[in-house]
Amino acid sequence: MQALVAVVMGSKSDWPTMEAAAEIMDKLQVPYHVEVVSAHRTPDKLMDFASTAADKGYKVIIGGAGGAAHLPGMIASKTRLPVLGVPVQSKALSGMDSLLSIVQMPKGIAVGTLAIGTAGAFNAGLLASQILATSDTQLAARIDAFRDEQTRSILDNPDPRED
Ligand SMILES: Nc1c(C(=O)O)ncn1[C@@H]1O[C@H](COP(=O)(O)O)[C@@H](O)[C@H]1O
């Protein structure tokens, strides 16, 4: 099946965070592609990836990186596709470095920045799915069902002392 979302990350060490994006897209049946690409370590591959992403049929790109996280911004500089950036939690600065590297884009090149860590990765997968759902009514229905399920699980068990 044609992958509609590309999930790229700066290192294999980012996968334990970025797999949360895959988790929600699996649940919502959104086809995606996963690959390590680094602005710093594989700069030519990054430029090639970003400049051919739209021709490959991707509609949204999720980029996760930690530390000096230039990856999402550099991808955004070479593609018109929406880029969602996930700051991976770093050891030295707990992800504040990743967050600020991704969020402080200069005017004119946009990256949508999510929260630090797995919650941000999960929401990046969800937001990518919501973007695709603007032109896919079946996916929209699956997202509504996911949200209903989430709401119901809270309303059905509101006592904080019980699992
Ligand atoms: N921030 C970037 C980029 C980039 O922005 O291109 N490439 C790798 N990295 C990050 O370096 C961290 C440490 O990587 P290693 O664990 O491989 O040493 C990872 O979080 C990765 O995203």
The ligand as a Gaussian input file, in Angstrom:
#p B3LYP/6-31G(d) Opt

LIG

0 1
 N       19.454000      15.840000      15.894000
 C       20.000000      14.878000      15.171000
 C       20.189000      14.886000      13.781000
 C       19.731000      15.953000      12.867000
 O       19.104000      16.933000      13.321000
 O       19.941000      15.811000      11.674000
 N       20.783000      13.731000      13.433000
 C       20.953000      13.008000      14.539000
 N       20.479000      13.705000      15.580000
 C       20.272000      13.246000      16.960000
 O       21.374000      12.861000      17.676000
 C       20.868000      12.147000      18.803000
 C       21.889000      11.153000      19.293000
 O       22.077000      10.171000      18.300000
 P       22.904000       8.834000      18.639000
 O       22.105000       8.111000      19.703000
 O       22.950000       8.052000      17.343000
 O       24.265000       9.262000      19.112000
 C       19.549000      11.511000      18.368000
 O       18.492000      11.924000      19.212000
 C       19.389000      12.025000      16.965000
 O       18.059000      12.400000      16.623000

